[in-house]
Amino acid sequence: MATILRDWSYRYQWLYDAIARLAAISVGGEARFRQLALQGLTIDSDTQVLDLCCGSGQATHFLVKYSQNVTGLDASPLSLQRARQNVPAASYVEAFAENMPFVDNLFDVVHTSAALHEMQPEQLQQILKEVYRVLKPGGVFVLVDFHAPTNPIFWPGVSLFLLLFETETAWQLLKTDLPRLLIETGFDVEQPTLYAGGSLQVIQAKK
Ligand SMILES: C[S@@+](CC[C@H](N)C(=O)[O-])C[C@H]1O[C@@H](n2cnc3c(N)ncnc32)[C@H](O)[C@@H]1O
């Protein structure tokens, strides 16, 4: 599925950012969207933060306001090139999330936004295991991603968005019980907080 718009949105950062800004209107704008996962977390200048699947640094930009120790990881060299220009205060690593080149117990916080819906089910499980491995005991994994709308009014908008920009994996995520997967990986998990008619979930999980 998906359309040429998906390729274009990855090729042209202005298009990706415009779409992200438009979608974020449903939660009160992009600044608020980027804060949702961080609510209740303590991040100070020494906190070791990983922005997993950081893209062009859209969330990294907000994370470096709290910590001087932010690392962005992404598999796309083009995205990382843009991230280095957009948010030079972070350091960056080109790698796959399912096989991270980090030692065990390194990060206090692993953050990921709008990325897990791109993963195949087995890949997703492997990524959760890797996140658990690289987090310090007591560290927190925070994620923001799609969720099946609980308010029916949001289904047409979400369906159109997924048809235009996403692939089958995003539809699969809507059917995935992420809290259960996280618990099976070993995390202590709070219930997801839902936004935008339930179409967006924020989960904080502790190692
Ligand atoms: C939709 S973008 C999200 C970017 C950013 N986190 C945001 O909130 O806008 C998804 C990103 O995940 C990256 N990605 C997809 N699969 C990956 C994988 N297996 N390992 C690392 N990065 C991956 C893509 O290169 C892309 O930059």
The ligand as an SDF file (V2000), in Angstrom:
LIG
                    3D

 27 29  0  0  0  0  0  0  0  0999 V2000
    8.5700    8.2540   10.3110 C   0  0  0  0  0  0  0  0  0  0  0  0
   10.2560    8.5000   10.6600 S   0  0  0  0  0  0  0  0  0  0  0  0
   10.1960    9.1420   12.3210 C   0  0  0  0  0  0  0  0  0  0  0  0
   11.2500   10.1830   12.5240 C   0  0  0  0  0  0  0  0  0  0  0  0
   11.1870   10.9110   13.8680 C   0  0  0  0  0  0  0  0  0  0  0  0
   11.4270   10.0100   14.9730 N   0  0  0  0  0  0  0  0  0  0  0  0
    9.8850   11.6630   14.0870 C   0  0  0  0  0  0  0  0  0  0  0  0
    9.3340   11.5880   15.1890 O   0  0  0  0  0  0  0  0  0  0  0  0
    9.4350   12.3580   13.1730 O   0  0  0  0  0  0  0  0  0  0  0  0
   10.8390    6.8580   10.9290 C   0  0  0  0  0  0  0  0  0  0  0  0
   12.3620    6.7500   10.9410 C   0  0  0  0  0  0  0  0  0  0  0  0
   12.7060    5.4110   11.3230 O   0  0  0  0  0  0  0  0  0  0  0  0
   13.8530    5.0380   10.6020 C   0  0  0  0  0  0  0  0  0  0  0  0
   13.9150    3.5660   10.6070 N   0  0  0  0  0  0  0  0  0  0  0  0
   13.0360    2.7150   10.0290 C   0  0  0  0  0  0  0  0  0  0  0  0
   13.4030    1.4450   10.2940 N   0  0  0  0  0  0  0  0  0  0  0  0
   14.5250    1.5030   11.0550 C   0  0  0  0  0  0  0  0  0  0  0  0
   15.3540    0.5170   11.6590 C   0  0  0  0  0  0  0  0  0  0  0  0
   15.1110   -0.7810   11.5180 N   0  0  0  0  0  0  0  0  0  0  0  0
   16.4200    0.9240   12.3800 N   0  0  0  0  0  0  0  0  0  0  0  0
   16.6890    2.2570   12.5180 C   0  0  0  0  0  0  0  0  0  0  0  0
   15.9370    3.2290   11.9560 N   0  0  0  0  0  0  0  0  0  0  0  0
   14.8700    2.8500   11.2430 C   0  0  0  0  0  0  0  0  0  0  0  0
   13.6660    5.6420    9.2290 C   0  0  0  0  0  0  0  0  0  0  0  0
   14.9040    5.7750    8.5570 O   0  0  0  0  0  0  0  0  0  0  0  0
   13.0280    6.9860    9.5970 C   0  0  0  0  0  0  0  0  0  0  0  0
   14.0090    7.9850    9.7320 O   0  0  0  0  0  0  0  0  0  0  0  0
  1  2  1  0
  2  3  1  0
  2 10  1  0
  3  4  1  0
  4  5  1  0
  5  6  1  0
  5  7  1  0
  7  8  2  0
  7  9  1  0
 10 11  1  0
 11 12  1  0
 11 26  1  0
 12 13  1  0
 13 14  1  0
 13 24  1  0
 14 15  1  0
 14 23  1  0
 15 16  2  0
 16 17  1  0
 17 18  1  0
 17 23  2  0
 18 19  1  0
 18 20  2  0
 20 21  1  0
 21 22  2  0
 22 23  1  0
 24 25  1  0
 24 26  1  0
 26 27  1  0
M  CHG  2   2   1   9  -1
M  END
$$$$
